[in-house]
Amino acid sequence: MRLKDKIAIVTGSGQGIGREIALAFAREGAKVVVSDITDEIFRVVKEIEAIGSEALAAKCDVSKPTDVKNLAELTIERFGRIDILVNNAGIYPSKAFLEMTESDWDKVLNVNLKGAFNCTRSIVPQMVKQRYGKIVNISSIAGTAVGFAQRTHYSASKAGIAGFTRALALELAPYGINVNAIAPGYIETPGTQGMAKETYDQIKKAIPIGRWGKPIDVAALAAFLASDDSSFITGQIQIADGGYTLQ
């Protein structure tokens, strides 16, 4: 129960990694605001309530400042404080750079990078007021450690998250706020289910640990970074990729 009675907002938590982070936080005793653009948030809230914790569903498009402002206000109105923010919401379309339009680029950067800015800007003032907070940003090995073809916009956004994390950590440290990021490697999520078996197996062979990552692998690390066990860690990008980037 490392997060007992903490109030956590997890963006993009309707499915995949975000859902698993929300559930992991609930198991650790947190009250969780489940935020996403889909109705899946209501299913996740029921899962959290079944664990025995409290949850609030909040629809939010992180690329829209007004949505994010409403998310922060709704959370404070319901729980009175915000202890943890996980900037997880993101999209990862595939597109060759030579075919990429400005619209393609802007859509990914607006959700993945500007979305984290929007959420942090709306929520940090409450953390500053409390003199306490934990921010966990979800980056990726793409852009921060390696490059992936067809993902220049995604890689740029995730590299931006890494820089955002380091700089923000310096500014917020005097207020008792820790800012860290997780850079996952290949993780099995609903978005990877349509992958050809040959491709899946080829990637698996390239991971020294011998398997794809699971959402819980990222969620367990997020729970640690959101807890007081990590109070002396800030501004770090924690890679969770089974050793993929060591080769």
N, C-alpha and C positions, 0 to 999 in steps of 0.2 A: 504493500500500500504506500509506495513512495510518493504518490501524487494525491494522497487523501485530502479531499475537500478543495483541491485546486480547481480553478476554472480555466478550461482550455478551449480554444477555437482551433478547429482543424479544417482548412479549406480543401476543396476537392475531395471530400470524404464520403462521397456517395458510393464509391467502389474502389477496388484495387488497393494501392498502398495507403491512400488516405483513409479508407474504411478500416484497414487493419490498425493504423495508428490510433484512430478514434476508439476502437475496441480495446487496444492495449492500454490506453490511458484510463479507460473505464475500469479495467481489471485492476489498475493501480490505484483506484479510488477517486479519480478525477470526475468532475461534472463536465460534460463535453457538449460544445456547440458544434453540431454536424452541419457543415456548410457545403453547398454545391449548387449547380444550376439545374439538376434533375430531381425528380420526385423520389429517387432512391434514398435520399436523406431520411425519409420517414421510415423506411425499412431498417436503416442503420440505427435510428433512435430506438426502435423496438428491440433490436438486438442488444443495445446497451442497457435498456431497462430490464431485459431478461437477465443480465449479469447482476443486476441489483444496484446499478448506478443511475444517476439522473442525466438526462440529455435534452437538448433543445434543437429542433430542426430550423434551419435558416437558409432560405434560398438566396444565392448571391452570385453575381457575375463579377469576379474580382477585377475585370478590366474596366468596370464602371465605378467611379469614385462614390457616386450616390448610393449604390448598392452596398459598398463597403462601409460607408458611414452609418447606414441603417443597421448593418450587422453589428458594429461596435456598440451602437446605442441600445439595440435589442438585448445584447449580452449584459451590459451594465444594468439595464432596467430589470432583467430577470435575476442576475446573480450578484450585482453590486461591485464586481471587480473582474479583472482579466489577468490571469497569472501566466498563461502560456498561449503562444501563437505559433501554429505550424503553417507556414506558407508552402502548401503542397499542390494547390491547383495548377494544372498545367496541361498543355496539349503537345503532341509530338507527331505532326504530319510528316510524310515523306515527299520531297520534291527536289528534283535536280535544280541546281543553282541557275543554270542557263535557261530554265523554264520558269523560274520563280518571278512572281510579280511583286510589286510594292505592297499590294494587299496581302499576299501570302506572308511576306516578311512581317508586316505590321500586326497581323492577327496573332502570330506566335509570340512576338515580343510584348504585345499588349497584355496577353494573358500570363505568360511565364515570368516576365521581368517587371513590367509595370504593375501587374497584379500584386506582386510581392510588395512593391513600393506603396501601392494604394492601401493595402491591408496594414502594413507597418505604420504608415503615417497616421492612420485613423486610430490605431490601438495603442501605440507607444505613449501618447500623453497620459493615458490611464496608468500604465506601468511606471512612468516617471513619478506620477502622483503617489503611487504606492511605494516607490523606491524598491521595486522588486519586479522581475519579469524574466521569462525564458522565451526566446525566439529561436525556432528551428526552421531553417529554410531547406527545401528539397532541391538540390542541384542535380548533377549527373556527372558520370565520368566523361560524358560527351562534352567537349569544350574545356573542361577543367584538367583532364588527363590525356585524353585521346581525341581523335577526330573521327567522325562518321560521315561517309558520303550520303548525299540526299538529305542531310540534316543541318545545313549551314545555319538556318534560322534558329533551330532548336539549340544547337551547340553554342551559338552566340548568346542566346538567352540564359543558358545554364552557366556559362562562363561569367556572365554578368551577375548572376546570383552569388557566385563565389566572391567576386570583388565587392559587391554590396554587403555581403556578410562580414568581411574583414574590416571594411571602413566603418560600418555601423557599430561593430563591436567596440571599437575605440571610442566612439562618441557616447555610447550608452553605458559603458562600464562604470562611470562615476555615479550612476543612478541605481546601481545594483541589478542591472539587466545583462544577462548573458545572451550572446548571439552566436549561433553556430549553424553549420550546414552539413547535410548528408549528401554524398555523391554516390548514388547507387549505380551498380553495373547492370547486367542483364537480370531482370526480375520478371517472374511469371505473373502476369496480370491479365484481366479480360482483353486488353489490347494486344496481347501476344498469342491469343488462342487460335487465331486464323493463320498462323505461320506454318509454312510447309515443314513436315517432319525432318526432311533432309537438312534444312537450314537450322532448325532447332538443335538437332544432334551435332551439327558442325560447330555451333556456338558452344554447346555443352563441352565438347572436347577441348575447347580453348580456355576453359575455366579450370585452373589448377585444383580447386576443391572438388571438381567432378560433377557439379550440378548447377542448375540455374538457381538464382536467388528466389526466395519467397517473400511476399509482403511482410511477413512477421519478422524477417531478418532486418528490414528497415525499421519496422515499428518498435522492435526491442531497443534499437539504438536511439530512436527518437525519444522513447520513454526515459532512457538514461540521461539524455541531454536536457530533457524537460524537468528532471528531478534535481534536488539539491546535492545529489551524489556528484554532479558535474559542476559544482559551484566555482571551481578554479580553472574551468575550461571556457575560453571564449575566443571568437574569431577564427575558429578552426573548421576545416573542410574534411569531414570524416568519410573516407572512401569505404564502401561496402560492396565489394565486387567479386568475392571468392578468389582473389589473386589475379584476376584477368589483366589488370594493368601492370603487373610485375614483370611481364614477359616482353 
